[in-house]
Amino acid sequence: MGGVQPFSPLRETGNLVAFSGQVGERDGQLVAGGFVPELNQALANLGRLIKGAGLSPTDVIKTNVYLANIADWAQLNEPYMRFFGDPLPARTALAVAALPLGARVEIEAWAVRPG
């Protein structure tokens, strides 16, 4: 989200890794095209953090998904399932009043290091 932010992209304690929420932004701007392109970019941003921590999406055990419009729920599942694969993490998804940059979706995650 460009510039210095008042949070860490991830924090780790023991085998648990918490990833801050990711929106569908690239170079500080939301990607164009609506919910699905934003969702795909948010997942790509989260994927870079996960990979950078030496993990994979299958190491994610829990996500929280925030939607600016609950009507976008129907478009969430297919890209989400494709990204995380099997086994899917536990998930909470809810609608919120607003998200950073006017985003339509934000995803945070928790992962456990194997072993």
Backbone as numpy.savetxt, mean C-alpha at the origin, in Angstrom:
# Nx Ny Nz CAx CAy CAz Cx Cy Cz
6.04 10.83 -1.70 5.22 12.02 -1.70 6.09 13.27 -1.70
7.26 13.17 -2.18 8.11 14.33 -2.37 8.47 15.04 -1.08
9.69 15.53 -1.00 10.10 16.30 0.16 10.26 15.45 1.41
10.61 16.14 2.49 10.80 15.46 3.76 9.44 15.26 4.42
9.16 14.04 4.81 7.89 13.70 5.44 8.13 13.41 6.92
7.14 13.67 7.78 7.32 13.45 9.22 7.06 11.99 9.64
7.55 11.05 8.86 7.39 9.63 9.18 8.46 8.85 8.44
8.68 7.61 8.89 9.61 6.71 8.22 8.84 5.85 7.23
9.42 5.55 6.07 8.74 4.68 5.12 8.51 3.29 5.69
9.40 2.86 6.60 9.22 1.58 7.26 9.96 1.60 8.58
9.50 0.75 9.48 10.16 0.55 10.77 10.17 -0.94 11.05
11.23 -1.36 11.71 11.40 -2.77 11.97 11.72 -3.00 13.44
11.12 -4.04 14.00 11.45 -4.48 15.34 11.39 -6.00 15.36
12.48 -6.62 15.72 12.54 -8.08 15.64 12.29 -8.52 14.21
11.36 -9.45 14.03 11.01 -9.95 12.69 9.86 -9.19 12.06
9.30 -8.21 12.76 8.13 -7.46 12.28 8.57 -6.18 11.56
8.02 -5.97 10.36 8.32 -4.77 9.58 7.00 -4.07 9.26
6.90 -2.81 9.64 5.71 -2.00 9.36 6.05 -1.03 8.23
5.20 -0.97 7.21 5.38 -0.09 6.06 4.34 1.01 6.10
4.77 2.25 5.99 3.85 3.39 5.96 2.95 3.31 4.74
1.80 3.95 4.86 0.83 3.97 3.77 1.41 4.55 2.50
1.06 3.92 1.38 1.51 4.35 0.06 0.30 4.73 -0.79
0.41 5.86 -1.47 -0.62 6.30 -2.41 -0.09 6.14 -3.83
-0.93 6.38 -4.80 -0.57 6.21 -6.20 0.15 7.40 -6.78
1.25 7.78 -6.17 2.00 8.94 -6.66 3.34 8.50 -7.23
3.78 9.30 -8.19 5.10 9.14 -8.79 5.66 10.54 -8.96
6.87 10.75 -8.48 7.51 12.07 -8.56 6.66 13.16 -7.91
5.99 12.80 -6.80 5.23 13.79 -6.05 3.86 14.13 -6.59
3.45 13.46 -7.66 2.13 13.72 -8.26 1.37 12.41 -8.38
0.05 12.48 -8.18 -0.77 11.30 -8.41 -0.72 10.92 -9.88
-0.70 9.62 -10.16 -0.76 9.18 -11.55 -2.16 9.46 -12.09
-2.24 9.69 -13.38 -3.52 10.00 -14.02 -4.29 8.72 -14.32
-5.59 8.85 -14.50 -6.39 7.74 -14.99 -7.40 7.17 -14.02
-7.42 7.64 -12.79 -8.44 7.18 -11.87 -7.97 6.13 -10.88
-8.93 5.42 -10.31 -8.67 4.52 -9.20 -7.68 3.40 -9.53
-7.90 2.66 -10.60 -7.05 1.50 -10.88 -5.59 1.90 -11.14
-5.30 2.92 -11.95 -3.90 3.33 -12.08 -3.28 3.79 -10.75
-4.07 4.49 -9.93 -3.56 4.89 -8.62 -3.28 3.67 -7.75
-4.20 2.71 -7.76 -4.02 1.49 -6.98 -2.77 0.75 -7.44
-2.60 0.58 -8.75 -1.41 -0.11 -9.27 -0.13 0.61 -8.88
-0.13 1.94 -8.91 1.06 2.70 -8.52 1.30 2.59 -7.02
0.24 2.64 -6.22 0.40 2.47 -4.77 1.01 1.11 -4.46
0.53 0.07 -5.14 1.08 -1.27 -4.95 2.54 -1.33 -5.41
2.86 -0.68 -6.52 4.25 -0.65 -6.99 5.14 0.07 -5.98
4.66 1.18 -5.43 5.43 1.91 -4.42 5.65 1.04 -3.18
4.60 0.37 -2.74 4.72 -0.53 -1.60 5.67 -1.68 -1.94
5.58 -2.20 -3.14 6.46 -3.28 -3.57 7.93 -2.90 -3.52
8.24 -1.67 -3.91 9.64 -1.21 -3.83 10.13 -1.19 -2.39
9.28 -0.73 -1.47 9.66 -0.72 -0.05 9.86 -2.15 0.47
8.94 -3.03 0.12 9.02 -4.42 0.56 10.30 -5.07 0.03
10.56 -4.90 -1.25 11.77 -5.47 -1.86 13.02 -4.86 -1.25
13.00 -3.54 -1.03 14.14 -2.87 -0.42 14.45 -3.36 0.98
13.44 -3.88 1.66 13.63 -4.43 3.00 14.05 -5.90 2.94
14.25 -6.42 1.71 14.66 -7.80 1.56 13.52 -8.80 1.74
12.29 -8.34 1.52 11.10 -9.17 1.68 10.37 -9.29 0.36
9.30 -10.08 0.36 8.44 -10.19 -0.81 6.99 -9.97 -0.35
6.09 -9.71 -1.30 4.68 -9.52 -0.91 4.10 -10.71 -0.13
4.61 -11.91 -0.33 4.09 -13.06 0.41 4.50 -13.03 1.88
5.44 -12.16 2.25 5.82 -11.99 3.65 4.88 -11.04 4.38
4.01 -10.34 3.65 3.06 -9.41 4.26 1.95 -10.20 4.92
1.70 -9.89 6.20 0.68 -10.62 6.94 -0.61 -9.81 7.15
-0.53 -8.47 7.01 -1.70 -7.63 7.27 -1.58 -6.35 6.48
-2.70 -5.91 5.91 -2.75 -4.61 5.24 -3.96 -3.83 5.76
-3.85 -2.53 5.67 -4.98 -1.63 5.87 -5.10 -0.82 4.59
-6.28 -0.84 4.00 -6.53 -0.14 2.74 -7.56 0.95 3.01
-7.20 2.17 2.67 -8.08 3.32 2.88 -8.58 3.79 1.52
-9.88 3.88 1.38 -10.52 4.28 0.13 -11.21 5.63 0.31
-10.99 6.53 -0.63 -11.69 7.82 -0.59 -13.16 7.63 -0.96
-13.47 6.56 -1.69 -14.85 6.28 -2.11 -15.07 4.77 -2.00
-15.96 4.36 -1.12 -16.20 2.94 -0.90 -16.69 2.24 -2.18
-17.23 3.00 -3.12 -17.67 2.41 -4.39 -16.50 1.83 -5.18
-15.27 2.23 -4.87 -14.09 1.69 -5.55 -13.71 0.29 -5.05
-14.40 -0.16 -4.01 -14.14 -1.49 -3.45 -14.14 -2.57 -4.52
-15.09 -2.51 -5.44 -15.23 -3.54 -6.48 -13.99 -3.64 -7.37
-13.28 -2.53 -7.54 -12.09 -2.52 -8.40 -10.82 -2.87 -7.64
-10.90 -3.01 -6.34 -9.73 -3.23 -5.50 -9.19 -4.66 -5.58
-10.06 -5.64 -5.56 -9.64 -7.01 -5.29 -8.73 -7.64 -6.33
-9.04 -7.52 -7.61 -8.23 -8.21 -8.62 -6.76 -7.74 -8.63
-6.48 -6.42 -8.74 -5.07 -6.01 -8.69 -4.41 -6.35 -7.36
-5.14 -6.24 -6.27 -4.63 -6.55 -4.94 -4.22 -8.02 -4.85
-5.11 -8.92 -5.30 -4.80 -10.35 -5.25 -3.63 -10.70 -6.17
-3.55 -10.07 -7.32 -2.45 -10.32 -8.25 -1.12 -9.89 -7.61
-1.12 -8.77 -6.90 0.11 -8.27 -6.28 0.57 -9.16 -5.13
-0.35 -9.51 -4.22 0.05 -10.24 -3.02 0.15 -11.74 -3.23
-0.60 -12.30 -4.15 -0.54 -13.74 -4.36 -1.08 -14.51 -3.17
-0.73 -15.79 -3.14 -1.23 -16.68 -2.10 -0.11 -17.03 -1.16
-0.28 -16.95 0.12 -1.50 -16.64 0.84 -1.72 -15.13 0.92
-2.96 -14.73 0.80 -3.29 -13.31 0.93 -3.12 -12.88 2.38
-2.68 -11.63 2.59 -2.59 -11.13 3.96 -3.99 -10.85 4.51
-4.09 -10.81 5.83 -5.31 -10.32 6.46 -5.47 -8.86 6.01
-6.71 -8.38 5.93 -6.92 -7.03 5.39 -8.09 -6.35 6.08
-7.92 -5.05 6.29 -9.01 -4.16 6.66 -9.09 -3.13 5.56
-10.30 -2.88 5.06 -10.50 -1.86 4.03 -11.68 -1.00 4.46
-11.47 0.30 4.42 -12.53 1.20 4.84 -12.47 2.51 4.09
-13.59 3.20 4.09 -13.67 4.51 3.44 -13.28 5.58 4.44
-12.59 6.59 3.94 -12.17 7.73 4.77 -12.59 9.02 4.08
-12.57 10.11 4.83 -13.02 11.39 4.29 -12.07 11.94 3.23
-10.76 11.76 3.42 -9.78 12.30 2.47 -8.45 11.60 2.68
-7.62 11.63 1.63 -6.28 11.04 1.66 -5.27 12.06 1.15
-3.98 11.88 1.46 -2.95 12.80 1.00 -2.98 12.98 -0.52
-2.72 14.18 -0.97 -2.67 14.56 -2.38 -4.02 14.40 -3.09
-5.08 14.14 -2.34 -6.37 13.89 -2.96 -6.45 12.49 -3.55
-5.61 11.58 -3.04 -5.56 10.21 -3.55 -6.89 9.50 -3.35
-7.10 8.48 -4.16 -8.30 7.65 -4.07 -8.07 6.42 -3.20
-6.79 6.04 -2.99 -6.48 4.83 -2.23 -5.11 4.99 -1.56
-4.99 4.43 -0.36 -3.73 4.36 0.36 -3.64 2.98 0.99
-2.45 2.37 0.94 -2.27 1.02 1.47 -1.05 1.01 2.39
-1.26 0.51 3.62 -0.16 0.27 4.55 -0.06 -1.23 4.79
1.10 -1.69 5.22 1.30 -3.13 5.37 2.21 -3.46 6.54
2.02 -4.66 7.01 2.86 -5.26 8.05 3.38 -6.59 7.51
4.68 -6.82 7.69 5.29 -8.06 7.21 6.10 -8.70 8.32
6.34 -9.99 8.18 7.18 -10.73 9.12 8.32 -11.37 8.34
9.53 -11.15 8.83 10.69 -11.80 8.20 10.63 -13.30 8.46
10.84 -14.09 7.41 10.85 -15.55 7.61 11.98 -15.94 8.57
11.73 -17.01 9.31 12.77 -17.53 10.20 12.72 -16.87 11.47
